[in-house]
Amino acid sequence: MIWGILGNKNNSWKILLRDCFLHQEEDSEEEPKLKYERLSNGMTEILQNDAASCMTVHDKVEVMIHHPQGHFRVRFTHLTQTFHISSVKINQISLDESGEHVGICSEDGKVRSLHSSPLATDLWLLLYERNWLNRWKTSVLHEGEGTITNIKWRANLIAWANNVGVKIYDISTKQRITNVLRDNVSLRPDMYPCSLCWKDNTTLIVGWGSSIKICAVKERNPTEMRDLPSRYVEIVSAFETEFFICGLAPLADQLVTLFFVKENSDQMLCARPRLDIIQPLPESCEEISSDALTVRNFQDNECRDYRLEHSEGESLFYIISPKDIVVAKERDQDDHIDWLVQKKKYEEALMAAEISFKNIKRHDVQKIGMDYINHLVDTGDYDSAARKCQKVLGKNMELWENEVYRFKTIGQLKAISQYLPRGDLRLRPAIYEMILHEFLKTDYEGFATLIREWPGDLYNNMAIVQAVTDHLKRDPTNSTLLTTLAELYTYDQRYDRALEIYLRLRHKDVYQLIHKHDLFSSIEDKIVLLMDFDKEKAVDMLLDNEDKISIDKVVEELADRPELLHVYLHKLFKRDHHKGQKYHERQIGLYAEYDRPNLLPFLRDSTHCPLEKALEICQQRNFVEETVFLLSRMGNCRRALQMIMEELADVDKAIEFAKDQDDAELWDDLISYSIDKPPFITGLLNNIGTHVDPILLIRRIKEGMEIPNLRDSLVKILHDYNLQILLREGCKKILVADSLSLLQKMHRTQMRGVRVDEENICESCHTSILPSDMAKTFNVVVFHCRHMFHKECLPSSGTIPGLQFCNICSAKRRGPGSGILEMKK
């Protein structure tokens, strides 16, 4: 029988990458957290006849086996040694940090070393220490509570389990600091042994039966010590599990747990063991993942037959059973991608590979992308497959061309056409031409779309033009093909042919083509076609480019289409009243024929049209309003007023005309014409109050004439008269107030003194106003207009004694200035 195995954590063994021992639902959408591998390198043959009982992990040692004959074989990196051990079952193996000393705990209750005699008896826990004389000193840590089943040492803390519970001993203080009692005393401790695991230097995880406790070793407050140990243990989490615990191992802040499962407690049938990852909570736990492991002969195993060992610093977990050894490890990004591909989640797999492309070892981003494209093609999602080509194929020309031909084989060239590279990376022209020919056979609209979207230098333009021309022979009126042919001609810089097609089709892009390629010289004989297509755009284009197509040329081309000529000249006149002045005479007839509403505004604004010609045309067509305007402009206002009264019979318009002319004779003519027409009299009474004295009209009305609404008209006249009186009175008050204010201001101004100094001169003799000898007597006269004179230089006062005037202001007729100051000394 094989009693013990010691494994190398670097795993130089050959690993069988098999998942047959992982039992999961095939349709599960939850990704496992761990992956599993079975140890081989001869282990399968050995375990068929014997059984493993325990295992440990170290850097230097690969495997340690206890043979049925009582030999224990250790294989180091470069050396294999065999040791004779008693045939009792080995429960636990331990190595020191150097890997040179091996401790073995057997079922006979003894602890042995490969280099010394037995170290302990079955019911005692002994601590061996070297003293300063390099001699062994033995200390009894515990005794008297039955067999010790498990020991774990971490830093200065030793934890061990016996039939009563778990104890923790502090080597630094040589004190036992706690005793964690066993919960379910009904379970046999030899059948359901305790599992111990240090998470870190101060956290111990205890699993016993179906309960788990997480114990934290903490420092005690010095004030609370007294006779107590310096440390104490606090149970930070305690909870029950569904199954029996076979082993524990930490995984970051989570916990890896090996469970023994019974399918039927009555019949004692054993199910597959489970390896769960759980998240401990204060009083419960949350299951993160759960895997059922199909280990060999699991039906015959008991809880005590399973062990869980882990490699510190690496997420490696060893599940040991008598007939099987399985290694569990955290899934890396390659494993994650494997799972996604297995579940056909190619989009997520591709994204994961792109994000972690530096860390993945077994996968290639492009290979995953190609698998994704193949999957999309297989499922018939050709558009998505083609779209992914852009991302996956990148700049690989060979892959691009292979995919294009594959899409051609399955009849889906249309799907990949819109995603072909067309920038710096380009395929051979034949590839693009092949796709264009395919569209030309089956889809004219799609063909036209590609021609619009693809640069013209992707393919042989002449070859495609010839192909389109051949198709037009069978369908010469197809507008889609004609438009596409025009675009091809544009790419080939044969703009004249493109322009002909656009004009023939009345295509909206014709104006853009003309502007973009400066084709104005090519459209001089096509102005009528452009106008027929869109008069507004054509006229705007022609007017915006007068320097390229002259006004005279446009008028000449439109001579046979007067309605189009009118549109052009009308817009020209709106832009500038003077540019087309030599055509104003022609425009009179055009307006009269095609646009009478704008004739009168044209006559008003134009200063270049001949009035006689305009009057003749308007009289021939009986355009009264226009004739009235022309007559008034030519000075024949009485005739114009007569036409308004006789032909229009519109008193309001006649009154408005008389107001505009502001001629008393016109008012007299208007009154004379209206005096025998009561409705006209009413209109006059209502409207002439502010222009003509109403008394003149009232006196000429015949006695007894019945006038409609006479009372209202008279009331309105009186009301208007009162309003005029009020306005006059108001104006008078304002005028008086302003006059008084100005008079006061003038008085204040004239009462001010006037400065006279040496710089002032006499306006008559032009010498200084002040004498050089101020001691002499002198007289100076200063007027309000600020002109100054020597008194002797002023002329005599004239007819009014004592009243003098400023000669300068009097000569300029600015009114006399009286002397305001006479200076005497």
Number of C-alpha atoms within 10 A of each C-alpha: 20 26 26 26 25 21 21 20 21 15 16 11 16 12 15 13 11 11 14 13 17 18 14 14 9 7 7 9 10 9 13 17 18 21 18 25 20 22 20 16 12 10 14 14 11 16 18 12 10 16 21 25 23 25 26 23 24 21 16 17 24 22 22 24 23 28 20 15 12 18 17 22 20 20 18 17 13 7 8 13 10 14 14 13 20 15 19 16 20 25 19 22 21 19 17 10 9 9 14 12 14 14 18 20 24 21 15 15 18 16 21 19 16 15 10 9 9 14 17 18 14 17 17 18 20 17 15 14 12 10 10 8 6 8 10 12 12 14 11 11 14 16 14 8 13 13 21 20 21 17 21 16 15 15 11 13 21 17 22 21 28 22 18 17 19 21 18 23 20 18 13 9 12 12 16 19 18 18 16 16 14 21 14 12 12 8 13 11 21 13 12 20 24 25 25 22 22 21 22 12 13 15 19 23 22 25 25 25 27 18 18 23 20 22 21 19 18 13 12 14 10 10 6 10 12 8 6 12 17 17 19 17 20 13 15 14 17 19 15 16 14 10 16 23 29 29 28 27 25 20 19 9 9 18 20 22 23 27 26 27 21 19 12 10 9 7 8 12 15 19 18 23 28 22 25 20 23 19 16 20 14 12 11 15 19 11 13 14 16 19 22 18 22 19 22 17 13 21 16 12 20 19 23 18 21 24 25 24 19 25 17 15 6 12 16 21 25 24 26 23 26 25 23 22 23 22 20 18 17 16 17 15 19 20 19 18 24 16 18 19 18 11 15 14 14 21 15 14 25 25 15 18 22 16 12 14 16 8 12 18 11 10 16 15 19 16 13 21 24 21 16 24 24 15 16 18 19 11 10 11 14 22 17 15 23 26 17 20 22 15 12 21 17 14 15 11 15 11 14 21 15 11 19 23 15 14 20 17 10 10 11 18 22 20 19 22 21 17 15 21 18 15 9 7 11 15 19 11 12 12 18 21 17 16 18 24 15 19 20 19 10 10 14 19 14 18 21 20 15 18 18 13 10 16 12 15 11 18 19 13 16 12 11 18 18 12 15 19 16 12 15 16 9 9 12 12 11 12 17 16 21 22 18 23 25 22 25 22 20 18 16 15 12 13 21 16 14 24 25 16 21 22 18 13 16 15 14 13 12 19 18 10 17 18 12 9 11 12 16 17 11 14 16 15 13 15 22 20 15 19 18 13 18 13 17 14 14 19 23 13 16 19 20 11 14 13 9 14 17 14 19 12 14 21 19 12 16 18 14 11 12 17 15 21 21 23 18 23 24 22 15 20 19 11 11 11 17 15 13 16 18 11 16 23 15 16 23 25 19 21 19 18 14 15 15 16 10 12 21 19 11 20 19 12 12 15 13 15 19 13 17 12 14 22 21 13 17 21 14 10 12 12 16 16 16 21 24 24 19 23 20 17 13 13 11 13 21 18 14 23 25 18 19 22 20 12 11 14 13 15 22 16 14 24 22 14 21 23 16 9 13 12 12 13 12 20 23 15 15 22 19 13 15 20 19 14 14 17 16 24 24 20 19 24 23 21 20 18 18 12 12 15 12 19 11 11 18 13 9 12 17 10 7 6 11 12 15 14 14 15 11 13 19 16 13 16 21 14 13 15 16 12 12 14 12 12 12 12 12 11 12 12 12 12 12 11 12 12 12 12 12 12 12 12 11 11 11 10 11 14 10 8 9 13 8 14 10 11 9 16 18 20 18 15 12 12 15 16 22 18 13 9 8 9 8 8 9 16 15 21 24 23 21 17 17 14 19 23 26 23 17 12 13 19 11 14 11 10 7 8 8 10 12 19 18 25 17 16 15 12 10 9 9 11 13 18 20 16 20 17 14 14 13 10 10
